[in-house]
């Protein structure tokens, strides 16, 4: 039986948050509706953060309230605090995604508070809403911080354990700054699977230094079956120097499909959507397969080949 891999699409939240020009609300809704037909396990629709902090996502309520939900797809939202969670509950998300960093410096830069304060804030959300909506916690900078350097695996495991003890459904281990390398990924994934066999474990990679797909492969070979990806490879962290886009969903899915994994994704439909993305955001995007086609998309041979075959037959 083919290995089953589950993909979460994050383009309309993580992907769009770095875009300089506002993506119209109607375009976001239409994109999510199209992506909903492709076979994703989850779609991270938006974030209920301050509109001042991330103006791109100021339409969170409208987008989440107007999308056409498809059975079998979970529609998740990022919530930074209790106020964000209260706003989000009005539009009935399928999951809360809570975020903090395993790096103290990155947490101060990104969330403007020490890690212990972030933990208390997220615990408050869990205590208030944990029985009403499943909760996932994304731990940022797990493979390194561009300001601190190495983040010890033991530190990642310590924070993961604290949230596991609170009863989260899942943990997303994030390479927020694109500093992971495959051997490090394999070691981390094996430790996580051993410690937390009953949690949904998701890996979130960036392709900042060109190792995104290699890290996905290392994680798959270590038994991880859930991944975040962003259509076209859009995204990045505005509070981490040099942290460019997420792994490209369609490129990663194409790789895994070619290897014989079952992603559940209709890649042909996804590529049609990906080819529309540059028009939506107004610029070229990093994704490769949407430009070059799948490895199974063959082209006719030049006419000269037929002539040469005759000459050499």
RATAWO-V120339 format. One record per residue. N is the residue number from 0. RES is the residue in one small letter. SS is DSSP state (h for helix, s for strand, l for the rest). PHI is phi in whole degrees, 0 to 359 (* if undefined). D_LAST is the distance of its C-alpha to the last C-alpha in Angstrom with 1 decimal. Layout:
<<N	RES	SS	PHI	D_LAST> <N	RES	SS	PHI	D_LAST>>
This chain:
<<0	x	l	*	43.1> <1	x	l	296	41.8> <2	x	l	295	44.2> <3	x	s	269	46.2> <4	x	l	240	46.7> <5	x	s	250	49.1> <6	x	s	246	48.9> <7	x	s	248	51.8> <8	x	s	265	51.2> <9	x	l	238	53.6> <10	x	h	297	52.4> <11	x	h	281	55.4> <12	x	h	251	57.8> <13	x	h	295	56.4> <14	x	h	294	53.6> <15	x	h	276	55.9> <16	x	h	297	58.9> <17	x	h	264	57.6> <18	x	l	290	56.5> <19	x	l	286	58.7> <20	x	l	255	58.8> <21	x	l	299	60.3> <22	x	l	275	57.8> <23	x	l	303	59.6> <24	x	h	305	60.9> <25	x	h	299	59.1> <26	x	h	292	55.8> <27	x	h	297	56.5> <28	x	h	298	57.5> <29	x	h	297	54.4> <30	x	h	295	52.1> <31	x	h	297	53.9> <32	x	h	298	53.7> <33	x	h	292	50.0> <34	x	h	297	49.5> <35	x	l	297	51.7> <36	x	l	271	49.0> <37	x	l	264	46.3> <38	x	l	103	47.7> <39	x	l	292	49.6> <40	x	l	285	52.3> <41	x	s	218	54.6> <42	x	s	231	54.8> <43	x	s	276	57.3> <44	x	s	285	58.6> <45	x	s	193	61.1> <46	x	s	228	64.0> <47	x	l	264	67.7> <48	x	l	258	68.6> <49	x	l	294	70.8> <50	x	l	296	69.6> <51	x	l	290	70.9> <52	x	l	288	68.8> <53	x	l	226	65.5> <54	x	h	301	65.9> <55	x	h	303	62.4> <56	x	h	253	63.6> <57	x	l	291	66.9> <58	x	l	259	65.8> <59	x	h	304	65.4> <60	x	h	298	67.7> <61	x	h	293	66.3> <62	x	h	297	62.7> <63	x	h	296	63.4> <64	x	h	281	65.7> <65	x	h	249	63.3> <66	x	l	295	59.9> <67	x	l	265	58.7> <68	x	l	283	58.6> <69	x	l	248	56.0> <70	x	l	301	56.9> <71	x	l	97	55.4> <72	x	l	256	55.2> <73	x	s	265	58.0> <74	x	s	255	59.3> <75	x	s	252	60.7> <76	x	s	226	62.8> <77	x	s	275	63.8> <78	x	l	233	67.6> <79	x	l	273	69.3> <80	x	l	195	72.8> <81	x	h	297	75.3> <82	x	h	297	75.7> <83	x	h	297	71.9> <84	x	h	295	71.9> <85	x	h	298	74.7> <86	x	h	298	72.9> <87	x	h	295	69.7> <88	x	h	300	71.5> <89	x	l	294	72.4> <90	x	l	248	68.7> <91	x	l	53	68.1> <92	x	l	289	65.2> <93	x	l	274	63.5> <94	x	s	199	63.7> <95	x	s	264	65.4> <96	x	s	249	63.5> <97	x	s	258	66.0> <98	x	s	226	65.1> <99	x	s	208	66.6> <100	x	s	255	65.3> <101	x	l	277	65.5> <102	x	l	259	66.1> <103	x	h	299	69.7> <104	x	h	294	68.8> <105	x	h	294	66.0> <106	x	h	295	68.3> <107	x	h	296	71.0> <108	x	h	291	68.6> <109	x	h	275	66.9> <110	x	h	250	69.8> <111	x	l	64	72.7> <112	x	l	201	74.4> <113	x	l	295	74.3> <114	x	h	299	72.3> <115	x	h	298	75.4> <116	x	h	294	76.4> <117	x	h	298	72.9> <118	x	h	300	73.1> <119	x	h	297	76.5> <120	x	h	297	75.3> <121	x	h	288	72.4> <122	x	h	299	74.6> <123	x	h	298	76.9> <124	x	h	297	74.1> <125	x	h	296	73.2> <126	x	h	295	76.8> <127	x	h	278	77.2> <128	x	h	239	74.0> <129	x	l	298	72.4> <130	x	l	269	73.5> <131	x	l	255	72.3> <132	x	l	214	68.8> <133	x	s	300	66.3> <134	x	s	237	66.1> <135	x	s	246	63.3> <136	x	s	243	64.1> <137	x	s	262	61.6> <138	x	s	261	62.4> <139	x	s	275	61.2> <140	x	l	57	60.2> <141	x	l	288	59.6> <142	x	l	249	57.2> <143	x	l	144	59.0> <144	x	s	235	61.2> <145	x	l	291	60.5> <146	x	l	254	64.3> <147	x	l	264	65.3> <148	x	s	94	62.1> <149	x	l	298	61.4> <150	x	l	251	62.7> <151	x	l	303	63.4> <152	x	h	303	61.8> <153	x	h	299	65.4> <154	x	h	289	66.5> <155	x	h	299	63.8> <156	x	h	295	64.7> <157	x	h	297	68.4> <158	x	h	289	67.9> <159	x	h	300	65.6> <160	x	h	295	68.2> <161	x	h	297	71.0> <162	x	h	284	69.1> <163	x	h	300	68.1> <164	x	h	295	71.8> <165	x	h	275	72.5> <166	x	l	97	70.3> <167	x	l	296	67.2> <168	x	l	281	64.4> <169	x	s	210	61.7> <170	x	s	232	61.0> <171	x	s	250	58.3> <172	x	s	262	57.7> <173	x	s	253	56.7> <174	x	l	265	54.9> <175	x	l	306	56.7> <176	x	l	248	56.0> <177	x	l	63	52.5> <178	x	l	254	53.6> <179	x	l	286	52.2> <180	x	l	228	49.7> <181	x	h	305	47.8> <182	x	h	295	49.9> <183	x	h	297	53.0> <184	x	h	299	51.8> <185	x	h	300	51.0> <186	x	h	297	54.5> <187	x	h	296	56.2> <188	x	h	295	54.4> <189	x	h	297	55.2> <190	x	h	294	58.8> <191	x	h	295	59.1> <192	x	h	295	57.6> <193	x	h	291	60.0> <194	x	h	280	63.0> <195	x	l	233	62.4> <196	x	l	293	60.5> <197	x	l	260	62.1> <198	x	l	265	61.4> <199	x	s	290	58.5> <200	x	s	251	56.9> <201	x	s	242	54.8> <202	x	s	251	53.0> <203	x	s	235	53.0> <204	x	l	251	50.8> <205	x	s	248	50.4> <206	x	l	253	47.4> <207	x	l	307	49.7> <208	x	l	244	48.0> <209	x	l	78	44.5> <210	x	l	251	45.1> <211	x	h	303	45.7> <212	x	h	289	42.6> <213	x	h	298	42.9> <214	x	h	289	46.5> <215	x	h	300	45.6> <216	x	h	299	43.2> <217	x	h	298	46.0> <218	x	h	291	48.4> <219	x	h	299	46.2> <220	x	h	292	45.7> <221	x	l	264	49.5> <222	x	l	98	50.1> <223	x	l	282	50.8> <224	x	l	234	49.8> <225	x	s	228	51.2> <226	x	s	218	50.2> <227	x	s	271	51.3> <228	x	s	208	48.8> <229	x	s	236	49.2> <230	x	h	308	46.9> <231	x	h	74	45.0> <232	x	h	78	46.6> <233	x	l	286	49.9> <234	x	l	119	53.2> <235	x	l	145	55.0> <236	x	l	252	58.6> <237	x	l	291	60.9> <238	x	l	247	63.3> <239	x	l	230	60.9> <240	x	l	306	59.9> <241	x	l	80	56.2> <242	x	l	275	55.3> <243	x	l	271	52.4> <244	x	l	297	50.6> <245	x	s	293	50.0> <246	x	l	299	46.7> <247	x	s	279	44.6> <248	x	h	306	44.8> <249	x	h	292	41.4> <250	x	h	291	39.6> <251	x	h	293	41.5> <252	x	h	295	40.9> <253	x	h	300	37.2> <254	x	h	300	37.1> <255	x	h	291	39.1> <256	x	h	300	37.2> <257	x	h	296	33.9> <258	x	l	277	35.7> <259	x	l	97	36.7> <260	x	l	283	40.3> <261	x	s	257	42.1> <262	x	l	270	43.6> <263	x	l	74	44.7> <264	x	l	261	43.5> <265	x	l	278	41.6> <266	x	h	295	39.3> <267	x	h	300	37.7> <268	x	h	294	41.3> <269	x	h	297	42.4> <270	x	h	294	39.7> <271	x	h	298	40.8> <272	x	h	290	44.3> <273	x	h	300	43.3> <274	x	l	289	41.7> <275	x	l	271	45.1> <276	x	h	298	46.9> <277	x	h	304	46.7> <278	x	h	290	48.4> <279	x	h	293	51.1> <280	x	h	264	52.0> <281	x	l	84	51.2> <282	x	l	198	48.7> <283	x	l	294	45.4> <284	x	l	238	45.3> <285	x	l	290	43.7> <286	x	l	307	41.4> <287	x	l	256	37.7> <288	x	h	293	36.0> <289	x	h	296	37.6> <290	x	h	273	35.9> <291	x	h	265	32.4> <292	x	l	89	32.1> <293	x	l	289	31.6> <294	x	l	293	28.7> <295	x	l	270	27.6> <296	x	l	275	27.6> <297	x	l	273	23.9> <298	x	l	239	22.7> <299	x	l	295	20.0> <300	x	l	289	17.1> <301	x	l	301	17.4> <302	x	h	303	16.0> <303	x	h	297	14.2> <304	x	h	294	12.0> <305	x	h	299	10.5> <306	x	h	295	10.0> <307	x	h	294	8.4> <308	x	h	298	5.9> <309	x	h	295	5.3> <310	x	h	295	5.8> <311	x	h	261	3.8> <312	x	l	277	0.0>>
